Amino acid sequence: MSTAIETPKLQQRNVALDALRGMTICFMIIVNTPGNSATSFSPFNHAKWFGFTPTDLVFPTFLFVVGNAMTFVMNRWSGMPQRKVVFKILKRTFIIFLLGYLMYWFPFLKLDKSHQIVPFPISGTRIMGVLQRIALCYGIAALMIYYLKIRTSVIISVGILFLYWLILYKFGNPSDPLSMQGNAGFYLDKWLMGENHMYHGEGLAFDPEGWLSTLPAIGNVVGGYVVGKWVQEKGNSYEGIAKLLIAGFGLLVCGYFWDLVFPISKKLWTSSFVVYTIGLDCIILSVIIYIIQFQKKTRWAEFFQAFGKNPLFIYLLSELMVTVLFMIPIGTNSNLFRWIYQNIFVHAGAYMGSLLFAIAYMLFCWCIGYWLDKKKIYIRV
C-alpha cells in the first residue's frame, strides 16, 4: 500500500468513472452498515437466494469499476519490462487478498457467549470474502488482458460463464443443484477450506464469495475494462454513449432471458447475474456520462469523487471502524454500535432510524475521503 500526492497522471482521471466508483462505495457502505439489519428497507437487502435487488448490484459494480480503472494503468504498463508488470499484478493481488483476510480476522479477538473478550484463533477465520474476490478477479483479468488482449479475454470470459453453468448442473446435488448446500461451489469450498473457514452469516456454512463462484465474476472485471476503453475512446460523442446504452440494454435483455433457465442469483454469482449486472452498469454509466459530459452538470459528482479517488481504502476503513464499534462494550449486553442506534437513531422509527444510521456512517466515511482528496492524498493498494 502506498500514499501518493497528486501528479499529472492522477489528474487525468475520468470524472464519470470516478463518480460511478464513488457511488458504488457510497451505496456499499449504506447497505453494509444499517443500524439494525432486521429493520432494513427491502431495497437495501440482498435477494434471499434467487432474484435481484438494488443492493445486489453493488458488488458487481465494484468489480466493474476495477476493470474501468485498469484501462488507465495498462497504457503505462506497455513501456515496462514484462517481468515488472507481472510482479506488479501479482503483488497487488496478494496485498488486496491479504487485506481482506486480515479484515475479517481483525481485531484478532472476539466476544464469546458471555460477552467476554477471547482470542480469535486462526482455525476459525474466514478465508474468502469481498476483497479476496476483488483481488483474484483483478489478478486473473489483468494477466489475461495483458497477455491475450481484449478480444481473447472477452471470449474466455464468455466461455467461463457457459462452463460455470455446466459445472453447477453437472456436479451439484442432482435433486437441487442450485441450493445453498447442494451446489458444486459449496462442495469445492468445503473440500478446500473446511466449514470453519467459510461464511456462516446465513446460519450455516456457505460462502457467497467462494472459489468456484469467483470464476464468473472475472467477467465483471473484463466487462468493466472493455467499457472503460470504450469510454476513453468514444465517450465524448453522442454516438459513443448511444452505443454503450444500446449494449447495456442488450445485455440486460440477455440476462433477463437467461434467468429463465439459469436463475439470477448474487450469492451463487450465476452467469445470468454477470450479464445482467454488466448491462445495468453500462446503462448507469452512459447516463452519468450524458449528465456530466453533455449536460455539463458536474457539481453533484464532486460528492462521489471523494469516495471514488480512494475506493479500496475507504471501503476497508469503513469495515474496520464498524468492527471497532461492535467491540467496544457498553453496559452488560450492548456495544457502542448498538448504543448509538438505540439512543439516537431509533427515535426516527425502526426502519427509518436504521437507514439514517447507515447514511450518517456513510457521511462520516465521506468526510475522511473528502479530507484525503483535499490534501491530494491517494492511497493506492
Secondary structure per residue as TSV (DSSP state, phi and psi in degrees):
chain	resnum	aa	ss	phi	psi
A	1	M	-	360.0	135.4
A	2	S	E	-136.5	153.2
A	3	T	E	-110.3	132.3
A	4	A	E	-129.8	139.3
A	5	I	E	-83.4	146.7
A	6	E	-	-58.4	136.7
A	7	T	-	-122.3	171.4
A	8	P	H	-52.9	-36.7
A	9	K	H	-64.3	-39.7
A	10	L	H	-69.8	-24.8
A	11	Q	H	-74.8	-20.4
A	12	Q	-	-85.5	48.7
A	13	R	-	-92.6	156.2
A	14	N	-	-92.3	119.3
A	15	V	H	-61.8	-40.7
A	16	A	H	-63.9	-43.2
A	17	L	H	-67.7	-37.7
A	18	D	H	-63.6	-39.7
A	19	A	H	-64.4	-44.7
A	20	L	H	-63.0	-41.3
A	21	R	H	-62.3	-43.6
A	22	G	H	-67.0	-40.3
A	23	M	H	-61.1	-37.8
A	24	T	H	-64.0	-47.7
A	25	I	H	-63.7	-42.3
A	26	C	H	-57.0	-51.6
A	27	F	H	-69.8	-33.7
A	28	M	H	-62.1	-42.4
A	29	I	H	-65.1	-41.2
A	30	I	H	-62.6	-46.6
A	31	V	H	-74.9	-23.0
A	32	N	H	-83.5	-19.0
A	33	T	-	-130.2	55.9
A	34	P	-	-68.7	152.5
A	35	G	S	-61.4	-35.8
A	36	N	-	-146.9	110.8
A	37	S	G	-63.1	-23.8
A	38	A	G	-73.3	-17.7
A	39	T	G	-123.1	45.5
A	40	S	-	-93.4	142.0
A	41	F	-	-60.6	144.6
A	42	S	G	-56.3	-36.4
A	43	P	G	-63.8	-17.0
A	44	F	G	-97.7	12.6
A	45	N	S	-115.9	150.4
A	46	H	-	-71.1	153.2
A	47	A	-	-59.7	141.3
A	48	K	S	-60.4	-40.6
A	49	W	S	-150.7	-75.1
A	50	F	S	-93.5	157.4
A	51	G	S	109.6	-173.7
A	52	F	-	-152.4	135.5
A	53	T	-	-128.2	165.3
A	54	P	G	-55.1	-33.5
A	55	T	G	-63.7	-32.0
A	56	D	G	-66.4	-15.9
A	57	L	G	-82.4	-17.5
A	58	V	H	-63.0	-54.7
A	59	F	H	-64.7	-47.6
A	60	P	H	-61.6	-30.0
A	61	T	H	-69.0	-35.4
A	62	F	H	-58.5	-46.1
A	63	L	H	-64.7	-38.5
A	64	F	H	-59.3	-44.2
A	65	V	H	-75.2	-23.5
A	66	V	H	-62.0	-42.6
A	67	G	H	-64.2	-40.0
A	68	N	H	-56.1	-47.7
A	69	A	H	-64.3	-30.4
A	70	M	H	-62.6	-26.5
A	71	T	H	-64.3	-27.6
A	72	F	H	-77.7	-32.3
A	73	V	H	-87.5	-25.0
A	74	M	H	-59.4	-37.0
A	75	N	H	-63.2	-38.0
A	76	R	H	-72.1	-31.6
A	77	W	H	-70.4	-22.9
A	78	S	T	-60.4	-27.1
A	79	G	T	-98.7	6.8
A	80	M	S	-98.8	155.2
A	81	P	-	-61.8	144.5
A	82	Q	H	-56.3	-42.6
A	83	R	H	-60.2	-39.7
A	84	K	H	-68.0	-40.2
A	85	V	H	-63.7	-47.8
A	86	V	H	-61.8	-40.5
A	87	F	H	-61.5	-42.4
A	88	K	H	-60.6	-45.1
A	89	I	H	-64.0	-48.5
A	90	L	H	-66.7	-37.3
A	91	K	H	-64.0	-45.8
A	92	R	H	-66.2	-39.7
A	93	T	H	-60.1	-46.0
A	94	F	H	-63.9	-44.5
A	95	I	H	-64.7	-45.8
A	96	I	H	-64.5	-41.8
A	97	F	H	-61.3	-45.8
A	98	L	H	-63.9	-41.3
A	99	L	H	-61.6	-40.7
A	100	G	H	-64.1	-42.4
A	101	Y	H	-63.8	-46.6
A	102	L	H	-67.2	-31.1
A	103	M	H	-61.7	-41.8
A	104	Y	H	-73.0	-28.5
A	105	W	H	-80.5	-30.7
A	106	F	T	-54.9	140.2
A	107	P	T	-94.0	31.4
A	108	F	S	67.7	12.2
A	109	L	E	-134.8	163.0
A	110	K	E	-150.8	165.0
A	111	L	E	-94.1	130.7
A	112	D	-	-83.1	-172.4
A	113	K	T	-65.0	-21.6
A	114	S	T	-92.6	8.9
A	115	H	S	62.4	31.4
A	116	Q	-	-98.5	142.8
A	117	I	E	-78.7	124.0
A	118	V	E	-131.1	159.6
A	119	P	E	-61.8	147.7
A	120	F	-	-102.4	99.6
A	121	P	-	-68.0	148.3
A	122	I	G	-63.8	-21.3
A	123	S	G	-67.3	-14.9
A	124	G	G	-113.1	10.7
A	125	T	-	-81.0	148.5
A	126	R	-	-81.4	132.3
A	127	I	-	-87.7	-47.1
A	128	M	-	-92.9	167.6
A	129	G	-	172.0	-168.6
A	130	V	H	-63.2	-55.6
A	131	L	H	-66.4	-33.2
A	132	Q	H	-63.8	-41.8
A	133	R	H	-66.0	-40.8
A	134	I	H	-59.0	-43.7
A	135	A	H	-61.2	-50.6
A	136	L	H	-65.4	-43.2
A	137	C	H	-65.7	-40.0
A	138	Y	H	-61.7	-49.8
A	139	G	H	-61.8	-46.6
A	140	I	H	-67.7	-44.5
A	141	A	H	-64.3	-41.6
A	142	A	H	-63.8	-43.5
A	143	L	H	-66.0	-40.1
A	144	M	H	-61.7	-49.9
A	145	I	H	-67.0	-37.0
A	146	Y	H	-66.2	-43.2
A	147	Y	H	-90.4	-36.0
A	148	L	H	-106.6	-8.9
A	149	K	H	69.6	178.9
A	150	I	H	-68.3	-51.3
A	151	R	H	-56.6	-49.6
A	152	T	H	-64.9	-38.2
A	153	S	H	-63.0	-39.8
A	154	V	H	-65.3	-44.3
A	155	I	H	-60.8	-43.7
A	156	I	H	-64.1	-42.0
A	157	S	H	-62.7	-42.9
A	158	V	H	-65.2	-40.6
A	159	G	H	-60.5	-38.7
A	160	I	H	-63.1	-38.1
A	161	L	H	-61.6	-43.2
A	162	F	H	-72.1	-36.1
A	163	L	H	-65.4	-41.1
A	164	Y	H	-62.4	-41.6
A	165	W	H	-57.3	-46.6
A	166	L	H	-64.8	-44.2
A	167	I	H	-62.0	-44.9
A	168	L	H	-60.8	-41.5
A	169	Y	H	-80.5	-26.8
A	170	K	H	-81.0	-39.4
A	171	F	H	-112.4	1.6
A	172	G	S	-82.0	179.2
A	173	N	-	-61.8	121.7
A	174	P	T	-55.0	-33.0
A	175	S	T	-77.6	-26.9
A	176	D	-	-158.9	78.4
A	177	P	T	-69.9	-10.5
A	178	L	T	-111.2	16.2
A	179	S	S	-78.3	166.3
A	180	M	T	-60.8	-44.2
A	181	Q	T	-113.7	23.0
A	182	G	T	-124.2	3.4
A	183	N	S	-89.9	157.0
A	184	A	H	-61.8	-32.4
A	185	G	H	-63.8	-40.2
A	186	F	H	-63.1	-44.1
A	187	Y	H	-60.8	-41.5
A	188	L	H	-67.0	-44.9
A	189	D	H	-62.9	-41.4
A	190	K	H	-64.3	-38.9
A	191	W	H	-70.4	-41.7
A	192	L	H	-76.0	-41.7
A	193	M	H	-113.8	-29.6
A	194	G	-	85.6	154.3
A	195	E	G	-64.5	-28.9
A	196	N	G	-64.5	-23.9
A	197	H	G	-101.1	14.6
A	198	M	S	-109.3	167.5
A	199	Y	-	-72.9	137.9
A	200	H	-	-122.8	19.0
A	201	G	T	-67.4	-17.7
A	202	E	T	-89.5	2.4
A	203	G	S	95.6	-6.7
A	204	L	S	-152.5	169.8
A	205	A	S	-71.5	119.3
A	206	F	-	-168.3	129.8
A	207	D	-	-108.5	109.9
A	208	P	T	-68.6	-11.7
A	209	E	T	-114.9	44.2
A	210	G	-	-73.2	177.9
A	211	W	S	-67.6	-48.3
A	212	L	T	-67.6	-42.6
A	213	S	T	-73.1	-6.4
A	214	T	H	-73.9	-27.8
A	215	L	H	-58.5	-53.3
A	216	P	H	-64.5	-25.8
A	217	A	H	-65.1	-20.3
A	218	I	H	-58.3	-32.9
A	219	G	H	-61.4	-31.8
A	220	N	H	-66.3	-37.5
A	221	V	H	-70.7	-45.2
A	222	V	H	-63.0	-41.8
A	223	G	H	-60.1	-41.5
A	224	G	H	-63.7	-36.9
A	225	Y	H	-66.1	-45.9
A	226	V	H	-59.7	-44.9
A	227	V	H	-67.8	-38.6
A	228	G	H	-60.8	-41.8
A	229	K	H	-63.9	-41.2
A	230	W	H	-62.8	-42.9
A	231	V	H	-63.3	-42.3
A	232	Q	H	-63.4	-37.4
A	233	E	H	-91.1	-34.6
A	234	K	H	-123.5	-0.8
A	235	G	T	-68.2	-13.1
A	236	N	T	-91.9	7.2
A	237	S	S	-121.0	150.8
A	238	Y	H	-62.0	-38.0
A	239	E	H	-62.1	-39.3
A	240	G	H	-63.4	-48.5
A	241	I	H	-74.7	-27.4
A	242	A	H	-64.7	-43.1
A	243	K	H	-66.8	-36.3
A	244	L	H	-64.8	-40.9
A	245	L	H	-65.0	-42.7
A	246	I	H	-65.0	-42.2
A	247	A	H	-61.7	-42.0
A	248	G	H	-62.2	-43.3
A	249	F	H	-64.1	-40.4
A	250	G	H	-62.1	-44.2
A	251	L	H	-65.8	-36.8
A	252	L	H	-61.7	-43.8
A	253	V	H	-64.9	-43.5
A	254	C	H	-60.4	-44.5
A	255	G	H	-63.3	-38.1
A	256	Y	H	-63.8	-46.6
A	257	F	H	-74.8	-31.4
A	258	W	H	-64.3	-31.6
A	259	D	T	-57.9	-25.9
A	260	L	T	-66.8	-27.8
A	261	V	T	-115.7	-18.6
A	262	F	S	-140.4	88.7
A	263	P	-	-55.1	144.1
A	264	I	-	-66.9	124.8
A	265	S	-	-150.6	116.1
A	266	K	T	-66.7	-38.3
A	267	K	T	-71.8	-25.8
A	268	L	T	-95.5	-11.3
A	269	W	T	50.4	53.9
A	270	T	-	-65.2	160.1
A	271	S	H	-62.4	-37.7
A	272	S	H	-62.7	-34.8
A	273	F	H	-64.0	-41.8
A	274	V	H	-61.4	-50.1
A	275	V	H	-63.4	-43.0
A	276	Y	H	-62.4	-45.4
A	277	T	H	-72.6	-35.1
A	278	I	H	-63.6	-40.2
A	279	G	H	-60.7	-45.6
A	280	L	H	-61.9	-42.1
A	281	D	H	-63.9	-37.8
A	282	C	H	-62.7	-43.1
A	283	I	H	-65.6	-47.1
A	284	I	H	-61.9	-43.9
A	285	L	H	-65.2	-38.6
A	286	S	H	-65.1	-36.3
A	287	V	H	-66.9	-42.8
A	288	I	H	-62.3	-44.3
A	289	I	H	-60.7	-42.9
A	290	Y	I	-60.9	-44.9
A	291	I	I	-65.4	-42.9
A	292	I	I	-80.7	-49.3
A	293	Q	I	-78.2	-38.5
A	294	F	I	-105.2	-33.6
A	295	Q	S	-88.1	-10.7
A	296	K	-	58.3	32.3
A	297	K	-	-102.5	98.7
A	298	T	-	-115.2	-12.0
A	299	R	H	-60.8	-40.3
A	300	W	H	-63.7	-30.3
A	301	A	H	-71.3	-22.3
A	302	E	H	-61.0	-34.5
A	303	F	H	-60.5	-48.1
A	304	F	H	-74.8	-23.3
A	305	Q	H	-64.3	-27.1
A	306	A	H	-61.4	-34.6
A	307	F	H	-80.1	-41.3
A	308	G	H	-66.3	-19.5
A	309	K	T	-92.0	-12.8
A	310	N	S	-137.6	53.4
A	311	P	H	-63.3	-51.2
A	312	L	H	-66.1	-39.0
A	313	F	H	-65.5	-44.6
A	314	I	H	-64.4	-41.4
A	315	Y	H	-62.4	-47.7
A	316	L	H	-60.6	-44.2
A	317	L	H	-62.9	-41.0
A	318	S	H	-62.6	-38.1
A	319	E	H	-71.5	-40.0
A	320	L	H	-69.0	-38.7
A	321	M	H	-66.5	-36.7
A	322	V	H	-62.2	-42.9
A	323	T	H	-58.9	-42.1
A	324	V	H	-63.0	-42.8
A	325	L	H	-61.0	-38.4
A	326	F	H	-71.1	-27.3
A	327	M	H	-85.7	-11.6
A	328	I	S	-88.2	107.8
A	329	P	E	-75.4	142.3
A	330	I	E	-134.7	120.6
A	331	G	T	74.4	-155.5
A	332	T	T	-83.5	-50.7
A	333	N	T	-127.0	37.5
A	334	S	E	-133.9	173.8
A	335	N	E	-143.5	173.5
A	336	L	H	-63.2	-38.7
A	337	F	H	-58.5	-52.6
A	338	R	H	-65.5	-36.7
A	339	W	H	-64.1	-43.8
A	340	I	H	-60.9	-44.4
A	341	Y	I	-65.1	-47.6
A	342	Q	I	-72.7	-25.2
A	343	N	I	-100.4	-12.3
A	344	I	I	-123.6	-56.5
A	345	F	I	-87.6	-27.9
A	346	V	G	-64.3	-19.1
A	347	H	G	-66.4	-17.5
A	348	A	G	-85.0	1.6
A	349	G	-	109.2	154.3
A	350	A	H	-60.3	-47.9
A	351	Y	H	-78.0	-48.6
A	352	M	H	-66.6	-37.6
A	353	G	H	-63.3	-39.9
A	354	S	H	-62.3	-42.2
A	355	L	H	-67.9	-42.9
A	356	L	H	-63.1	-36.6
A	357	F	H	-59.8	-47.4
A	358	A	H	-62.7	-41.1
A	359	I	H	-66.2	-42.1
A	360	A	H	-62.7	-40.8
A	361	Y	H	-66.6	-40.4
A	362	M	H	-60.2	-42.0
A	363	L	H	-66.9	-33.6
A	364	F	H	-63.6	-44.3
A	365	C	H	-64.5	-36.7
A	366	W	H	-61.7	-39.4
A	367	C	H	-59.7	-38.9
A	368	I	H	-66.0	-45.1
A	369	G	H	-62.9	-39.3
A	370	Y	H	-64.4	-42.2
A	371	W	H	-63.4	-43.6
A	372	L	H	-62.0	-40.8
A	373	D	H	-65.9	-42.1
A	374	K	H	-64.6	-32.3
A	375	K	T	-84.7	1.3
A	376	K	T	58.0	37.8
A	377	I	E	-104.2	118.3
A	378	Y	E	-123.2	113.4
A	379	I	E	-91.3	109.8
A	380	R	E	-100.8	135.3
A	381	V	-	-98.9	360.0
